[in-house]
């Protein structure tokens, strides 16, 4: 991630994820990110390679990256 990017976020933030191509990808990424503490909702769009995460309290971007990694994909910094 860029050094000017805040480490945590609250509200809606969109991330780019590489490697997602299908519904299974969509479910796997959504499931892992949904398990991160503070995440309120997750919208995954495999066609555009984006994931929009809404948080109701501060969430560390590293936790989102770890969740995406756990699902078998990579968050673009």
Backbone as CSV, one residue per row, in Angstrom:
resi,resn,N_x,N_y,N_z,CA_x,CA_y,CA_z,C_x,C_y,C_z
1,UNK,0.838,-1.184,0.000,0.000,0.000,0.000,0.880,1.244,0.000
2,UNK,0.363,2.282,-0.528,1.112,3.518,-0.582,1.288,4.079,0.821
3,UNK,2.425,4.715,1.057,2.694,5.247,2.390,1.712,6.353,2.772
4,UNK,1.101,6.990,1.789,0.135,8.050,2.077,-1.268,7.500,2.366
5,UNK,-1.451,6.184,2.187,-2.742,5.563,2.437,-2.887,5.278,3.928
6,UNK,-3.969,5.741,4.556,-4.151,5.456,5.986,-4.185,3.946,6.234
7,UNK,-3.649,3.525,7.374,-3.596,2.106,7.700,-4.980,1.535,8.007
8,UNK,-5.833,2.334,8.611,-7.179,1.865,8.938,-8.208,2.690,8.168
9,UNK,-9.417,2.137,8.086,-10.504,2.873,7.439,-11.798,2.585,8.183
10,UNK,-12.760,3.468,7.978,-14.119,3.286,8.477,-15.038,3.791,7.365
11,UNK,-16.207,3.196,7.230,-17.086,3.528,6.116,-16.798,2.589,4.959
12,UNK,-17.049,3.015,3.733,-16.857,2.158,2.556,-15.527,2.439,1.871
13,UNK,-14.821,1.373,1.546,-13.555,1.456,0.824,-13.541,0.351,-0.226
14,UNK,-13.048,0.660,-1.427,-12.972,-0.319,-2.494,-11.523,-0.738,-2.715
15,UNK,-11.320,-2.040,-2.793,-10.002,-2.634,-3.006,-9.998,-3.363,-4.343
16,UNK,-8.820,-3.514,-4.923,-8.651,-4.314,-6.133,-8.023,-5.637,-5.721
17,UNK,-8.610,-6.732,-6.207,-8.136,-8.079,-5.881,-7.833,-8.804,-7.184
18,UNK,-6.670,-9.456,-7.263,-6.298,-10.186,-8.473,-6.683,-11.657,-8.357
19,UNK,-7.024,-12.247,-9.486,-7.262,-13.681,-9.562,-8.701,-14.133,-9.467
20,UNK,-9.626,-13.240,-9.171,-11.033,-13.645,-9.057,-11.648,-13.760,-10.454
21,UNK,-12.314,-14.897,-10.714,-12.901,-15.080,-12.041,-14.329,-15.623,-12.031
22,UNK,-14.820,-16.071,-10.857,-16.117,-16.757,-10.866,-16.876,-16.565,-9.553
23,UNK,-18.032,-17.191,-9.479,-18.861,-17.129,-8.287,-18.191,-17.730,-7.061
24,UNK,-17.423,-18.801,-7.267,-16.708,-19.404,-6.142,-15.718,-18.399,-5.560
25,UNK,-15.002,-17.703,-6.438,-14.048,-16.673,-6.008,-14.778,-15.614,-5.176
26,UNK,-15.907,-15.191,-5.698,-16.714,-14.164,-5.055,-17.109,-14.602,-3.644
27,UNK,-17.606,-15.821,-3.507,-18.040,-16.330,-2.194,-16.874,-16.482,-1.232
28,UNK,-15.752,-17.009,-1.720,-14.589,-17.239,-0.860,-14.051,-15.925,-0.297
29,UNK,-13.923,-14.923,-1.152,-13.400,-13.630,-0.719,-14.384,-12.957,0.244
30,UNK,-15.670,-12.972,-0.105,-16.682,-12.349,0.755,-16.719,-13.011,2.124
31,UNK,-16.638,-14.330,2.159,-16.686,-15.065,3.429,-15.508,-14.701,4.332
32,UNK,-14.318,-14.674,3.777,-13.124,-14.372,4.574,-13.136,-12.926,5.082
33,UNK,-13.484,-11.988,4.203,-13.498,-10.580,4.623,-14.610,-10.329,5.637
34,UNK,-15.755,-10.983,5.469,-16.874,-10.806,6.408,-16.502,-11.216,7.827
35,UNK,-15.526,-12.109,7.951,-15.106,-12.587,9.270,-14.193,-11.598,10.000
36,UNK,-13.728,-10.554,9.306,-12.862,-9.555,9.940,-13.697,-8.700,10.883
37,UNK,-13.206,-8.533,12.098,-13.905,-7.747,13.113,-14.105,-6.302,12.635
38,UNK,-15.335,-5.832,12.696,-15.665,-4.470,12.294,-16.276,-4.363,10.913
39,UNK,-16.139,-5.417,10.099,-16.693,-5.381,8.743,-18.210,-5.557,8.823
40,UNK,-18.907,-4.611,8.228,-20.369,-4.615,8.232,-20.933,-5.296,6.993
41,UNK,-20.316,-5.018,5.820,-20.776,-5.644,4.577,-19.630,-5.725,3.573
42,UNK,-19.786,-6.663,2.628,-18.784,-6.888,1.584,-19.512,-7.088,0.263
43,UNK,-19.077,-6.379,-0.774,-19.604,-6.568,-2.119,-18.430,-6.913,-3.018
44,UNK,-18.490,-8.088,-3.644,-17.404,-8.564,-4.498,-17.880,-8.586,-5.949
45,UNK,-17.078,-7.997,-6.839,-17.375,-7.995,-8.267,-16.207,-8.643,-9.012
46,UNK,-16.303,-9.970,-9.257,-15.195,-10.654,-9.933,-14.883,-10.087,-11.318
47,UNK,-15.897,-9.599,-12.031,-15.692,-9.080,-13.382,-14.742,-7.884,-13.394
48,UNK,-14.873,-7.007,-12.400,-14.004,-5.827,-12.345,-12.818,-6.037,-11.414
49,UNK,-12.849,-7.129,-10.644,-11.767,-7.400,-9.705,-11.779,-6.478,-8.504
50,UNK,-12.969,-6.010,-8.136,-13.049,-5.095,-6.997,-13.853,-5.701,-5.848
51,UNK,-13.502,-5.242,-4.662,-14.195,-5.628,-3.442,-14.464,-4.346,-2.664
52,UNK,-15.730,-4.091,-2.357,-16.086,-2.926,-1.552,-16.435,-3.406,-0.157
53,UNK,-15.731,-2.853,0.814,-15.902,-3.248,2.208,-16.449,-2.054,2.975
54,UNK,-17.509,-2.287,3.746,-18.065,-1.253,4.609,-17.818,-1.666,6.054
55,UNK,-17.242,-0.750,6.804,-16.901,-1.028,8.201,-17.614,-0.049,9.111
56,UNK,-18.113,-0.553,10.244,-18.806,0.308,11.189,-17.886,0.819,12.295
57,UNK,-16.622,0.374,12.267,-15.591,0.888,13.177,-14.248,0.698,12.470
58,UNK,-13.176,1.301,12.947,-11.903,1.212,12.230,-11.461,-0.228,11.972
59,UNK,-11.101,-0.487,10.711,-10.605,-1.799,10.283,-9.227,-1.588,9.680
60,UNK,-8.295,-2.446,10.055,-6.937,-2.361,9.536,-6.895,-2.945,8.126
61,UNK,-6.320,-2.209,7.204,-6.207,-2.689,5.824,-5.423,-4.001,5.750
62,UNK,-4.475,-4.183,6.657,-3.691,-5.425,6.686,-4.583,-6.623,6.992
63,UNK,-5.627,-6.425,7.798,-6.560,-7.514,8.093,-7.359,-7.895,6.844
64,UNK,-7.698,-6.904,6.026,-8.407,-7.178,4.776,-7.475,-7.931,3.829
65,UNK,-6.223,-7.490,3.733,-5.244,-8.162,2.870,-5.039,-9.603,3.318
66,UNK,-4.968,-9.838,4.631,-4.782,-11.194,5.155,-5.991,-12.063,4.839
67,UNK,-7.198,-11.508,4.921,-8.415,-12.261,4.622,-8.455,-12.641,3.141
68,UNK,-8.080,-11.720,2.277,-8.046,-11.992,0.839,-7.008,-13.079,0.553
69,UNK,-5.860,-12.985,1.207,-4.814,-13.995,1.055,-5.301,-15.364,1.514
70,UNK,-6.007,-15.410,2.619,-6.559,-16.661,3.150,-7.524,-17.296,2.158
71,UNK,-8.243,-16.453,1.410,-9.182,-16.964,0.400,-8.454,-17.448,-0.850
72,UNK,-7.153,-17.141,-0.946,-6.368,-17.609,-2.083,-6.158,-16.589,-3.177
73,UNK,-6.358,-15.322,-2.862,-6.225,-14.247,-3.841,-5.289,-13.189,-3.289
74,UNK,-5.026,-12.150,-4.061,-4.093,-11.113,-3.635,-4.717,-9.727,-3.760
75,UNK,-4.543,-8.945,-2.713,-4.991,-7.555,-2.705,-3.925,-6.725,-3.416
76,UNK,-4.337,-5.875,-4.339,-3.400,-5.003,-5.040,-3.115,-3.820,-4.139
77,UNK,-1.821,-3.555,-3.876,-1.491,-2.430,-2.967,-1.911,-1.088,-3.511
